[in-house]
Amino acid sequence: MTPGPTQIRENVLSARALPATNPDLDYEFFDFYKATCERIGKLINAKHPFYILSGEGILGLEAACASLTEYGDRVLVLDNGEYGGGFADFVKMYGGEAVVLKFDPTKEIDCDELSTFLERDNTFKYATLVHCDTPSGVLNDAERICSILKKHQILTVVDAVSSMFGTEVAGDTSDIDILCGASQKALSTPPGLTLVSVSTDAYAAMDARKTPISSYYCNLLTFRDYYEKKLFPYTMPIHDIQGLSAAITNLEDKRGDGDIYTQHELIAEGVRKALVAGNLSLFLESGFSPTVTVCKIPQGLTCEDILRRMNDTHKIMIAGSFGFLEGKVFRIGHMGENASIVNVRATLLALEETLTTLGFACGDMVSVFDDFVH
Ligand SMILES: *Cc1c(COP(=O)(O)O)cnc(C)c1O
């Protein structure tokens, strides 16, 4: 029950074990790859075409920065969490100047504050934003923020790795130029694949570069014409993509009931109500992501003790956090396959026992959760 990697359904594992063709040479694979990318786009109502890259989610973030950044480019890095500021490292690595704009980490990015800043300073080639900053669990309004940035002709890069498929990222009219997702969070496939969509404006900026992109793996241009040329920049991990395709089918089937996002919302709100009823304090004041909940460690207890008892006695893995939140909070992931009432209920029951045993006066969480979700 961590915020990713998440549990993988049997049919996804089986699909990865099926025989496969040669993905470099068999034209049918190009059709399969293209169809899979299109299904991702349709599932999240994306505006721009998707590509599947061979590499864990971080690859998309670095590829966006590598492909857009030229020496001396100014890049606005929006930061109200942990991954937010992390973009600055990629920007600098590729020769850009990262201007980090910090916001209150206990709530979603304040759009008025951003607008005011942009009135004074807006000569940025692009801006980076994290939709759900997983270590703190904050969810930013990507659609609104990107539309504000676009008014100033600033390209936008959004890390939606831990929100995509668990909540709406932004619809088909959104101003997101490069949108990054990954396989191992709410899609519930093993880690190893990056999903990235690229706008024509972003491609135009790459075409207009005076210097070549100083990476091969992180060069998004190498994927642009793969279908017409029947050529991938490197051999595609076909078994991983077979698994991904099965996971997409699982989500498409759920979509029939129209409720992947509603299910995540319901469970997340139930978890928040339960934790509060248990006398615990949530880290955030507002901007709660429906994919992960972040809770302060009660006074006198340590994160390590809580995680260890959850693991050893109850065989349930929850997570601590890192960066500025290390040791201060624990996190329950409820995304993808983990976003089930049965899983979350068992987690809360175990947490109740764990906290009580460790000496904390924990209130009844499970019945509050049950009442809310039923
Ligand atoms: C998981 C995640 C990534 C991918 O990085 P990991 O190596 O899996 O930690 C990127 N961005 C966010 C916001 C994530 O939650």
The ligand as an SDF file (V2000), in Angstrom:
LIG
                    3D

 15 15  0  0  0  0  0  0  0  0999 V2000
    7.1800    7.9010   -8.8160 C   0  0  0  0  0  0  0  0  0  0  0  0
    7.3660    9.2650   -9.3250 C   0  0  0  0  0  0  0  0  0  0  0  0
    8.3010    9.5370  -10.3210 C   0  0  0  0  0  0  0  0  0  0  0  0
    9.1830    8.4620  -10.8440 C   0  0  0  0  0  0  0  0  0  0  0  0
   10.2340    8.3010   -9.9740 O   0  0  0  0  0  0  0  0  0  0  0  0
   10.6050    7.0550   -9.0750 P   0  0  0  0  0  0  0  0  0  0  0  0
   11.9510    6.6830   -9.4980 O   0  0  0  0  0  0  0  0  0  0  0  0
    9.6040    5.9780   -9.3030 O   0  0  0  0  0  0  0  0  0  0  0  0
   10.5500    7.5710   -7.6790 O   0  0  0  0  0  0  0  0  0  0  0  0
    8.3800   10.8250  -10.7960 C   0  0  0  0  0  0  0  0  0  0  0  0
    7.5940   11.8090  -10.3230 N   0  0  0  0  0  0  0  0  0  0  0  0
    6.6720   11.5880   -9.3550 C   0  0  0  0  0  0  0  0  0  0  0  0
    5.8340   12.7130   -8.8830 C   0  0  0  0  0  0  0  0  0  0  0  0
    6.5330   10.3030   -8.8370 C   0  0  0  0  0  0  0  0  0  0  0  0
    5.6280   10.0700   -7.8770 O   0  0  0  0  0  0  0  0  0  0  0  0
  1  2  1  0
  2  3  1  0
  2 14  2  0
  3  4  1  0
  3 10  2  0
  4  5  1  0
  5  6  1  0
  6  7  2  0
  6  8  1  0
  6  9  1  0
 10 11  1  0
 11 12  2  0
 12 13  1  0
 12 14  1  0
 14 15  1  0
M  END
$$$$
